[in-house]
C-alpha cells in the first residue's frame, strides 16, 4: 500500500468513526503534511481517492469537507479492507455469536489454502456477526494452531484480529480475496434469515502475515441485500 493510500485509509476510518463528522472541515494540507510526514502532493492524492469514493468534496477558497451523506453507504466495504468488521463498524455496533469452535485436521482445501500438511491441526470456527444486533454475516474460518496460539471462545466473542495484533504481535500484510454468488445453504437460511431463493454473496479469502505465512482461510456469507464491495482503481497520471 502506497503512502497516499495509507493516508486515505486513515482519514476514511476517521470519517466512519465520527472523528470527522459529515459536513466538517478537514485539516488543511499543510497540517496533514506535518501529521503524516509527507508532501502536499501525497495529501492531494489521498484526497483524490476520498473524493472519488464520495466521502469528501473541495470548496475553492474554503478547504475540503466531509460529504453530508458520507456515512450512508458504510455497508459498502473496500476490497482492500480485510481486517475485520469490528475495525470497520466499531466495537459498539458489532457483536458475535459463536456457533461452532473446534480443533480438527484440515481437509485438502484447507491444506492448500493455509499451506499446511494434513496432520497439522487447525481451529474450525463458525461465527454469526451481528450489526446493531441484527444478523449481518456468517463466517466460516480456519486458522493454523502453530501460528494462532491460545485462541478461545471468549476471544471469538470480540475481535480476533485485535487478539492477533495486540496479544500475538502478528502483522497482516495482505490478503487474496475471491467473491462469488451462491445459493443459500441450510446455515444461511437459519442464521441469516435467507429465503429459499435468496442469493448469497460469498467472500473467500486468505490473509497473510508479514512473513508471508497464511494465518486465516475463511468464507464469509452475506445476504444479497446487506453488503456490497467496492474497488477503486486509482492510476498514476
C-alpha positions in Angstrom: 0.0 0.0 0.0 1.4 3.4 -1.0 1.8 6.3 1.4 -1.2 8.2 -0.1 -3.4 5.0 0.2 -2.4 4.7 3.8 -3.4 8.3 4.5 -6.7 8.0 2.6 -7.4 4.8 4.6 -6.7 6.6 7.9 -8.9 9.6 7.0 -11.6 7.2 5.8 -11.5 5.4 9.1 -11.8 8.7 11.0 -14.8 9.7 8.9 -16.6 6.4 9.6 -15.7 6.5 13.3 -17.1 10.1 13.6 -13.8 11.8 14.3 -14.5 13.8 11.1 -18.3 14.0 11.1 -20.4 14.8 8.0 -20.1 18.4 6.7 -17.0 19.0 8.9 -13.9 20.8 7.5 -10.9 18.5 7.3 -7.5 19.8 8.4 -5.7 21.8 5.7 -3.0 20.2 3.6 0.0 21.8 5.4 -1.3 20.5 8.7 -1.8 17.0 7.3 1.7 17.1 5.7 3.1 17.5 9.2 0.8 14.9 10.7 1.7 12.2 8.2 5.2 13.5 7.4 4.7 13.7 3.7 4.4 16.1 0.8 1.4 18.2 -0.3 1.2 16.1 -3.5 0.8 12.9 -1.3 -2.0 14.6 0.6 -3.6 15.7 -2.7 -3.6 12.1 -4.0 -5.1 10.9 -0.8 -7.9 13.5 -1.1 -8.4 12.5 -4.8 -9.2 8.9 -3.6 -11.6 10.1 -1.0 -13.3 12.4 -3.4 -13.8 9.6 -6.0 -15.3 7.5 -3.2 -17.8 10.2 -2.5 -16.5 10.8 1.0 -15.2 14.4 0.7 -15.6 17.4 -1.6 -13.5 20.5 -2.2 -14.8 24.1 -1.9 -12.5 26.6 -3.6 -11.1 29.0 -1.0 -12.6 27.2 1.9 -11.0 23.7 2.0 -12.0 20.1 1.9 -15.2 18.9 3.6 -16.8 15.6 4.6 -19.8 14.8 2.4 -23.2 15.1 4.2 -24.0 11.5 3.1 -20.5 10.1 3.7 -21.9 7.5 6.1 -24.9 6.5 4.1 -23.1 3.6 2.4 -21.0 2.4 5.3 -22.1 -1.2 4.5 -20.0 -0.9 1.3 -16.6 -2.4 2.0 -13.4 -1.8 0.1 -11.9 -4.9 -1.3 -8.6 -3.6 0.2 -10.1 -3.9 3.7 -9.6 -7.3 5.2 -9.0 -6.7 8.9 -12.5 -7.4 10.2 -15.9 -5.9 10.9 -15.0 -4.6 14.3 -12.4 -2.2 12.9 -14.8 -1.1 10.1 -18.0 -0.7 12.0 -16.8 -0.1 15.6 -17.0 -2.2 18.7 -20.2 -0.6 19.8 -22.0 -1.9 16.7 -20.6 -5.4 16.2 -21.2 -8.5 18.3 -20.6 -12.2 17.7 -22.5 -15.5 18.2 -20.2 -18.5 18.3 -21.9 -21.4 16.5 -19.0 -23.8 16.3 -15.5 -23.8 17.7 -13.4 -27.0 17.3 -9.9 -28.2 16.6 -9.6 -30.6 13.7 -7.3 -31.8 11.0 -7.6 -29.9 7.7 -9.2 -31.2 4.6 -7.5 -30.9 1.2 -8.9 -27.5 0.5 -7.8 -26.0 3.8 -4.4 -27.6 3.5 -4.0 -26.0 0.1 -5.1 -22.5 1.2 -3.1 -22.4 4.5 0.0 -24.2 3.1 -0.1 -26.9 5.8 0.0 -30.7 5.9 -2.9 -33.0 6.8 -1.5 -33.7 10.2 -1.3 -30.0 11.3 -4.4 -29.1 13.3 -6.5 -26.0 12.7 -9.2 -24.1 14.5 -12.5 -24.5 12.8 -14.8 -21.6 13.6 -18.3 -20.6 12.6 -19.5 -17.2 13.8 -22.5 -15.1 13.2 -21.6 -11.5 13.2 -24.4 -9.1 14.2 -24.6 -5.4 13.2 -26.6 -3.5 15.8 -28.0 -6.9 17.0 -29.2 -7.9 13.5 -27.6 -10.8 11.5 -25.0 -9.5 9.2 -22.5 -12.1 8.0 -21.9 -15.7 8.7 -18.2 -16.5 8.9 -16.6 -20.0 8.3 -12.9 -19.6 9.4 -9.9 -21.9 9.7 -6.6 -20.9 11.4 -3.5 -23.0 12.0 -2.7 -23.8 15.6 1.0 -23.4 15.1 0.6 -19.8 14.1 -2.5 -18.6 16.0 -2.0 -19.8 19.6 -4.2 -19.6 22.6 -7.5 -18.8 20.8 -10.6 -19.4 22.9 -14.3 -18.7 22.9 -14.0 -15.5 24.9 -11.8 -14.1 22.2 -14.2 -15.2 19.5 -17.0 -13.0 21.0 -14.8 -10.0 20.3 -12.3 -9.2 17.5 -10.0 -12.0 16.5 -7.8 -9.5 14.6 -7.3 -7.4 17.8 -6.1 -10.5 19.5 -3.8 -11.4 16.6 -2.2 -8.0 16.6 -2.2 -7.0 20.3 -1.6 -10.3 22.0 0.3 -12.4 19.5 2.1 -9.5 17.7 1.1 -10.7 14.3 1.2 -8.2 11.4 -1.1 -8.7 8.5 0.5 -7.8 5.2 -2.2 -8.6 2.6 -5.0 -10.9 1.5 -6.2 -12.8 -1.5 -10.0 -12.4 -1.9 -12.4 -14.1 -4.3 -16.1 -13.1 -4.5 -18.9 -15.1 -6.0 -22.6 -15.6 -5.8 -24.2 -18.7 -4.4 -27.4 -20.4 -3.4 -28.3 -20.3 0.3 -27.1 -23.2 2.5 -29.1 -24.5 5.5 -26.8 -22.4 7.7 -27.6 -19.3 5.7 -31.3 -19.9 6.0 -31.1 -20.5 9.7 -28.7 -17.7 10.8 -29.0 -15.1 8.0 -32.8 -15.5 7.6 -32.3 -16.2 3.9 -35.2 -17.4 1.8 -35.1 -20.5 -0.4 -34.2 -18.5 -3.4 -32.3 -15.5 -1.9 -28.8 -15.2 -3.5 -25.9 -15.1 -1.1 -22.6 -13.2 -1.6 -19.6 -15.3 -0.5 -16.2 -13.7 0.1 -13.4 -16.3 0.2 -10.1 -15.1 1.5 -6.7 -16.0 2.7 -5.0 -13.5 4.9 -1.1 -13.4 5.1 1.2 -12.3 7.9 4.2 -10.0 7.3 6.5 -13.0 6.8 4.2 -14.5 4.1 2.5 -17.2 6.2 -1.2 -17.7 5.7 -2.9 -17.1 9.1 -6.5 -17.4 8.0 -8.7 -19.1 5.4 -12.3 -18.0 5.6 -15.6 -17.9 3.7 -17.9 -15.1 4.7 -21.5 -15.4 3.7 -23.7 -12.3 3.2 -27.4 -11.9 2.3 -27.7 -10.2 -1.1 -29.3 -7.1 0.5 -26.9 -6.5 3.4 -23.5 -5.8 1.9 -21.6 -4.8 -1.2 -17.9 -4.3 -2.1 -16.2 -1.6 -3.9 -12.9 -1.4 -5.7 -11.2 1.9 -6.6 -8.8 1.8 -9.5 -6.6 4.9 -8.9 -3.9 5.2 -11.5 -0.9 7.5 -11.8 -1.3 10.2 -14.4 
